[in-house]
Amino acid sequence: MKFLSIPAFFLSILLSALPTYAIKFLLQAQRYPPPKCIWNAAHTNTLVIVTANVGPGANQRVDIEIVDSSPNRNVYLSKKGIKSESRLAITTHGEGEVGVCFKNTIEGDVSYDAAQKLSRVIDLDVDIGADAVDYNAIANQESLSGLETEMRKLEGIVKEIVDELEYLKTREARFSSTNLSTNIRVQNFAWFSLLSLAGLGVWQIFHLRAFFKRKYLID
């Protein structure tokens, strides 16, 4: 029976906890196609590697664009007419989601009935953070042993987990601050409403007293 080394054992546990982003779908061709986007969460300054395998298809042009979910909708990469396998790498600018968008445009003289049948198969793989690092290339460049390579992988995964925890901690603090601010505003509004009602009640008493005096109903 063959046992895993301790670093390999921990590496397998950590890798099993990390999500994988791979999807295969059929992209319908149109004359003026809307973009079909696949979104994945990513933190600031995170390496993202997109690998897209495009199936064969005549009279069709597949374009790819990598954007983010920021209000400015930053465009990291845009490439037209990708074929076979395309491998693209970006580094994110901020917190949020990164979208990989595809368009399949009909080219040439194609009848309406034939155009309805045009489509291409897209096999998409998105690696984010530690998953996007090529540790084999690093091992060859720095002459690392198998154990050292595994430890480097562990270091990258642990750093990613720590960054995720820091992000969650920061977001929790922001939500707590927002919740506290909202509670203070609600309390202030409640006190304002109470004082307004009390002031209105006092004004109504004096107004009615003056009215009754004018009518000689009270002394």
N, C-alpha and C positions, 0 to 999 in steps of 0.2 A: 504493500500500500504506500502510495506516494503522498507526502505531506507538504503543504505550502510553507514557505518561509514566513516568519512573523511579519516583515514588511509587506509581503505579498498578500498575507491574510488581511491585514488592516486596509491595504489598498483595495482589495475586492469588496470589503464592507463599505468603504467610503464611495467607491464608484457605483455600487448598487443603490446608494442614496441619491445620486445625482441624476437629474432628468436627462433624457435623450430627446432630441428634436429631429425626427425623421418622418417624412410623409411622402406618399406617392399618390398622384391624382391625375385626372384627365382634364386638360385645358382646352376648352372649346374655342375654335377660331371664329373671328368676326371681322367685318370691315372696319368698324370703330370699336374695338374691344375695351370694356372697362377693366381696370387692374384687379387682379386677384392676389390678395396679400395674405401672407402667413406671418403672424406676430409672435415674438418671443421676448420675455423680459430680460433686461440686461442693465448692469450698473455702469457708473461712470468709468471711463478709461478701461473698458473691457474689450479684449480681443474677440472678434466674431469672425468665423470662417464659414462661408456659404459654399456648398458643393451642390450644383444643379446638373442633373443628367437629363437631357432633352431627347425624347424619342424621335424617330424619323417621321417626316410628313411633308408632302409636296405642297407648293403654293402657300406656305405658311412661314411667318417670321415671328420668332419668340424674342421678346425684349424683357430684360430684367432690370429692376431698380431696387436699391436698398435705401430705406428711409427710416426715420424715427417718429415717435408719437408726440414730439414737442410741438408747441403752438406754431413754431416756424416751419415744421416738417422738413428737417434737414435731409438733403439727399446726399448720401455717402458715395454711392456708385450708381452709374447708369450705363447699361450696355445693350446694344441692339444686335439682333440676329445671332443669338448664342446657339451653338450647335454641340451635340454630343455632351461632353463633360466640361463644365466651367467651374473654376474654383476662384472665389473672391474673398478678400480679407479686408476688414475694416476695424477701426477702434472707436468705440462709442464716445460721444461728447458729454452725455449727461444721463441721469436716471430716467428710466422709462422703458418703452418697448421698441424693439427693432423689427421693422417689417420688410419682408422679402416679397416684392410685387412682380407679377408676371403679366404680360400681354401677348396674346396670340393673334396676329394680324393676317388677314387673307391678302395674298399678293397675286397679281395676274388676273386673267379673265376666267372667272369661275362662275358657273351657273348657280342660281339660288338653291336648287335641290342638292347640288354637289357641295355647296358651302355649308349646308346644315350637317353634313357628315364629316367635316374636317375637324380634326382635333389632334393634340399631341400629348404624349404621356410625360409627365414631369416627376422626376425622382429627386426630392429635395432633402438635403442633410445640413443641419445648422449646428455648429459646434461653438459653444460660448465659454469663455473663461479658461479654466484649466483643461477642458476637453479640446480646446482649439490649439493647444501648444503641441508642437511636434517634438516629443521627448527623444525619439530615435535620432533625429538630426542633432539635437543638443548633445546626446551621448556620443555621437561620432565626432562632433566638433571639439568637445572637451575631454574626449577619451575617458568617459565614465564607465565604470563596471555596471553589471546588471543590478547589483544591490544599490549602488549610488543613483542609478536611474530611477529605481523604484522609490528611493527616498526623496528624490527631486519631485516625482509625481505627488507623493504624499504631502510635501511642502506646499506645492501649488494648490492642492485640493483643500488642505487645512486653511491656507490663506483665504481661499475663496469662501469657505464656511465662516471664518472670522469676519470677513467683509460683509457677508450676508447678515450676521448677527449685529454688527455695528449699524448697518442700514436699518434693520428692524428696530434697534434701540433708538435711533434718531427719529424714525417715523413715529414710534410710540410716544416719544417726548413731544413731538410736534402735535400729535393728536391730543395729548394731555393738556398742552398749552391752549389748543383750540377749544377743548371742552371747558377748561377753566374760564377762558375769556367769554364763552357763550353763557356759562352759568352766571357770571358777574353781570352781563348785559341783561339776562332774564330777571335777576334780582333787582337791578336798577329800574327796569321797566315796571316791575311789580310795585316797588316803592313809589314810583312816579304816578302809577295808576291809583294807588291807595290815597296818596296825598291829593291828587286831582279830585277824586271822589269826595274826600273830606272837605276840601275847599269848596266844591260845588254844593255840598250839603249845607255848609255854613252860609254861603251866599243865598241859597234858597230860603233859609230860615229868616235872615234879615230882610230879604225881598218880600216875603209873605207878611212879615210883621209890619213893614212899612205900608203894604197894600191894605192890610186890615185897619191900620190906623187912619189911612185916608178915607176909608169907608165908615169910620167911626164904629167899627165892630169890636175893637179893643181899646183900652186906655193907653 
